[in-house]
Amino acid sequence: MFKHSRSRFLLFMFSGIMMLFISCNHTPQKAEEPTEVRTPVTIVPVVYKSVTSSVPLPAVATFMNKSIIRATTTGTIEKILINPGDFIAADQLLFTIRTREAMALDKKALEDSSFSFKGLINITAHKEGVINSISYQKGDFVQEGDEMAVVSEQNSLVFIMDVPFELDRYIEKNMNCMIILPDNRHINGTIARKLPEMDIQSQTIRYVVKPQSTDRLPGNLIASINLVKSTNEKAMILPKKAVLGNEAQSEFWVMKLVNDSTAIKIIVSKGFENNEEVEIINPGFLPSDRIVLTGNYGLADTARVTIIKE
């Protein structure tokens, strides 16, 4: 009896010691802390510079004055020394006409070699310009006063600029303008006057722009003139990629860094913009402010970021 009790006591002590040993060696596993996700971004400062908001408007070259070359006698056209499109100088020889009297005396001139009457009349240009059209061919009969050719006077070349009615108020600040030709050449121009009637189809006001150039430009050349709407000598400018907007394009914002790892959303108002830059009207930014340039799409307000270098 005593032996059995002693055995149970030893077994109980052994079990207790084993349980204590196991419990002492068991350490609970710590839960893994979540890893912080940061978006890699590049940054850009706000730049202050002069910007101009303008609207490109079409302008078509045209000759305001055209002179008519007329026959000064009756006879047959002996020579035509010009072609349509030729540029001619003042007093340049254009036509030669054999008079009616000379035609009648041709037989006598053949019989009498001493007869020197030729009866040729020269027709010359009054002013320099471009031959617009020629009405007759060599050998045609013309009467005195007939229209032989039309010359577009070079010094009357102007550009007709079509201005939408709502932009007419900006003309005063654009009296001196820049004419941009199709080959990207730029020539200075001056808005000379307004034509009395609007274009009935486009409902635009037509202005005459005088080019300050001696270049020989053809009529109907389509150029472009930038009509300046406003100028800001110290505008806040950001790259276009730095400015985000909603689908309706009714709200715009940028992501601004408040420290090296946090970007917050700032609602902005835009002004002038082109394919590369946007003017920020408000709020005001400092040159030291850092604005997210890339990696900003889809960032929530107060986002965690990592600055990288491009």
C-alpha positions in Angstrom: 0.0 0.0 0.0 2.7 2.4 0.9 4.7 1.4 -2.1 1.8 2.2 -4.5 1.2 5.5 -2.9 4.9 6.4 -3.2 4.9 5.4 -6.9 1.9 7.6 -7.6 3.5 10.5 -5.8 6.7 10.2 -7.8 4.8 9.9 -11.1 2.8 13.0 -10.2 6.0 15.0 -9.4 7.6 13.9 -12.6 4.6 15.0 -14.7 4.6 18.3 -13.0 8.3 18.9 -13.6 7.9 18.0 -17.3 4.9 20.4 -17.7 6.9 23.2 -15.9 9.9 22.5 -18.2 7.8 22.6 -21.3 6.0 25.8 -20.3 9.3 27.6 -19.5 10.8 26.7 -22.9 7.7 27.8 -24.9 7.9 31.4 -26.1 4.9 32.9 -28.0 5.7 33.9 -31.6 5.5 37.6 -32.2 3.1 38.9 -34.9 4.8 40.4 -38.0 4.5 44.1 -38.3 3.0 45.3 -41.6 5.5 46.8 -44.1 4.9 50.5 -45.0 4.2 51.0 -48.7 5.6 54.2 -50.2 5.1 55.4 -53.8 8.3 56.5 -55.6 8.0 60.0 -57.0 10.0 62.7 -58.6 9.6 66.4 -57.7 9.8 69.8 -59.3 9.8 73.3 -58.0 7.4 76.1 -59.0 9.0 78.4 -61.6 8.2 82.1 -61.8 8.5 83.6 -65.3 6.8 85.8 -67.9 4.0 84.2 -69.9 1.7 85.4 -72.6 -1.8 84.0 -73.3 -2.6 84.2 -77.0 -5.0 82.8 -79.6 -3.8 81.9 -83.1 -5.9 83.4 -85.9 -5.7 82.8 -89.6 -4.6 85.6 -92.0 -4.6 85.4 -95.8 -2.3 87.4 -98.0 -4.0 89.5 -100.6 -3.2 92.4 -102.9 -5.4 95.5 -102.2 -4.5 97.3 -105.4 -4.4 95.9 -109.0 -3.4 97.9 -112.0 -4.6 97.1 -115.5 -2.2 97.1 -118.5 -4.1 98.5 -121.5 -3.3 98.7 -125.2 -2.2 102.2 -126.2 -2.9 101.6 -129.9 -4.8 99.4 -132.2 -2.9 96.5 -133.8 -1.5 93.0 -133.5 0.5 91.7 -130.6 4.0 91.1 -131.8 5.6 90.0 -128.5 4.5 88.9 -125.1 7.5 89.1 -122.7 5.8 88.0 -119.5 3.9 85.0 -117.9 1.3 84.8 -115.2 3.0 84.8 -111.8 6.1 86.7 -113.0 7.4 89.5 -110.8 7.9 92.7 -112.8 9.6 96.0 -112.1 8.3 99.4 -112.8 8.9 100.5 -116.5 9.6 96.9 -117.5 8.7 96.0 -121.1 5.7 93.7 -121.2 4.2 93.7 -124.8 5.1 94.9 -128.2 2.2 95.8 -130.6 2.5 96.3 -134.4 0.2 99.1 -135.3 -2.6 98.9 -137.8 -0.8 101.4 -140.0 2.4 99.3 -139.9 0.4 96.2 -140.9 -1.0 98.1 -143.9 2.4 99.3 -144.9 4.1 95.8 -144.7 3.7 95.2 -148.5 5.3 98.6 -149.3 8.2 97.8 -146.8 8.9 94.6 -148.7 9.1 96.4 -152.1 11.2 99.4 -150.8 14.2 98.4 -148.8 14.8 102.0 -147.8 11.5 102.2 -146.0 12.3 101.9 -142.3 8.9 102.5 -140.6 8.4 99.5 -138.3 5.2 100.7 -136.4 6.1 98.9 -133.2 4.7 100.2 -129.9 6.1 99.1 -126.5 3.8 98.5 -123.6 5.5 98.9 -120.2 4.6 98.4 -116.5 3.5 101.3 -114.4 4.5 99.8 -111.1 6.3 96.8 -109.8 4.1 93.8 -108.9 3.1 90.3 -109.9 1.4 89.4 -113.2 -2.1 88.2 -112.2 -3.5 87.4 -115.6 -2.9 87.9 -119.3 -5.8 88.4 -121.6 -4.3 87.9 -125.1 -1.9 85.7 -127.0 0.8 86.5 -129.5 -0.8 87.4 -132.8 -4.1 88.5 -131.4 -5.7 91.7 -132.6 -6.3 94.4 -129.9 -7.9 97.8 -130.0 -6.8 100.9 -128.2 -7.9 100.7 -124.5 -8.3 96.9 -124.4 -7.2 95.2 -121.1 -4.1 93.2 -121.9 -3.0 92.1 -118.4 -3.7 92.6 -114.7 -0.8 93.3 -112.3 -1.1 92.9 -108.5 0.9 95.8 -107.0 3.5 94.4 -104.7 3.5 97.3 -102.2 -0.3 96.8 -101.7 0.2 93.3 -100.2 -1.6 92.9 -96.9 -2.9 90.1 -94.7 -6.6 89.9 -93.9 -7.1 88.6 -90.4 -10.4 87.2 -89.3 -11.1 88.0 -85.6 -14.1 86.4 -83.8 -16.4 89.0 -82.4 -15.7 88.1 -78.8 -12.0 88.7 -79.3 -12.4 92.1 -80.9 -11.7 93.9 -77.5 -8.1 92.6 -77.6 -7.2 94.3 -80.8 -6.0 97.6 -79.2 -3.1 95.8 -77.4 -2.1 94.0 -80.6 -1.5 96.9 -83.0 2.0 95.5 -83.5 1.9 91.8 -84.1 3.9 88.9 -85.5 2.9 87.2 -88.7 3.9 83.5 -88.8 4.3 82.1 -92.3 3.8 78.4 -93.3 7.6 77.8 -93.4 7.8 79.1 -89.8 9.3 82.4 -90.8 8.3 85.3 -88.6 7.7 88.9 -89.9 6.6 91.9 -88.0 3.2 93.4 -88.9 1.0 96.3 -88.0 -2.8 96.2 -87.8 -3.8 99.1 -90.1 -7.5 99.2 -90.1 -10.8 97.3 -89.7 -12.9 96.5 -92.8 -16.5 97.8 -92.5 -18.3 94.5 -92.9 -18.0 91.1 -91.1 -17.6 87.8 -93.0 -21.2 86.6 -93.4 -20.3 82.9 -93.1 -17.8 82.8 -90.2 -19.2 85.9 -88.5 -15.7 87.3 -87.9 -14.5 90.9 -88.1 -11.8 91.4 -90.7 -8.7 93.5 -90.1 -6.0 94.6 -92.5 -2.5 93.7 -91.3 0.4 95.4 -93.1 3.6 93.3 -93.2 6.8 95.2 -92.4 8.8 93.2 -94.9 10.2 93.6 -98.4 9.8 89.8 -99.2 7.9 89.0 -102.3 5.0 87.0 -100.9 2.3 85.5 -103.1 -1.4 86.2 -102.8 -3.7 83.8 -101.0 -0.8 82.7 -98.7 -2.4 81.5 -95.4 -0.4 82.6 -92.4 -1.1 82.8 -88.7 -1.2 85.7 -86.2 -1.1 85.2 -82.5 -3.6 87.6 -80.9 -2.4 88.3 -77.3 -5.1 88.2 -74.7 -3.0 88.8 -71.5 0.6 88.9 -70.2 1.8 88.0 -66.8 5.4 89.1 -66.0 5.7 86.9 -62.9 3.5 83.8 -63.4 3.7 80.6 -61.4 4.5 77.8 -63.8 4.4 74.1 -63.4 5.0 71.3 -65.9 1.6 70.0 -67.3 2.3 66.5 -65.8 2.4 67.9 -62.3 -1.3 69.1 -62.5 -4.0 66.5 -62.2 -7.8 66.9 -62.8 -11.0 65.0 -62.4 -12.9 63.4 -65.4 -15.1 66.4 -65.8 -12.1 68.7 -65.8 -13.9 70.9 -63.2 -11.3 70.5 -60.4 -7.5 70.5 -60.5 -4.9 69.8 -57.9 -1.2 69.1 -57.3 0.5 66.9 -54.8 2.8 68.9 -52.5 5.5 67.5 -50.2 5.2 68.6 -46.6 8.3 66.6 -45.7 10.6 64.0 -47.3 8.0 61.2 -47.1 4.5 62.8 -47.1 2.6 64.4 -50.0 -0.7 66.3 -49.6 -3.4 67.3 -52.1 -3.6 71.0 -52.9 -6.5 72.3 -55.0 -5.3 74.8 -57.6 -6.8 77.2 -60.2 -5.3 77.2 -63.7 -4.6 80.0 -66.0 -2.6 80.0 -69.3 -1.5 76.6 -70.5 0.1 75.0 -73.5 1.3 71.5 -74.4 4.0 71.6 -71.8 3.3 74.1 -69.1 0.4 75.3 -66.9 0.1 78.7 -65.1 -1.1 78.4 -61.5 -3.3 81.3 -60.4 -3.8 80.2 -56.9 -2.9 79.3 -54.2 0.5 81.0 -54.1 3.5 78.7 -53.9 7.1 79.4 -52.8 10.1 78.7 -54.9 11.2 76.2 -52.2 7.9 74.2 -52.4 8.3 70.7 -53.8 5.6 69.5 -56.2 5.3 65.9 -57.3 6.0 65.5 -61.0 5.8 61.8 -61.7 4.1 59.1 -59.6 1.3 61.5 -58.6 -1.5 59.7 -60.5 -3.9 58.0 -58.1 -2.2 59.3 -55.0 -4.6 59.9 -52.1 -4.4 62.9 -49.9 -1.6 62.6 -47.3 0.2 59.9 -49.2 3.4 58.3 -48.2 6.1 58.7 -50.8 9.8 58.1 -51.6 11.7 60.7 -53.5 13.7 59.3 -56.4 15.9 61.1 -59.0 15.2 60.9 -62.7 
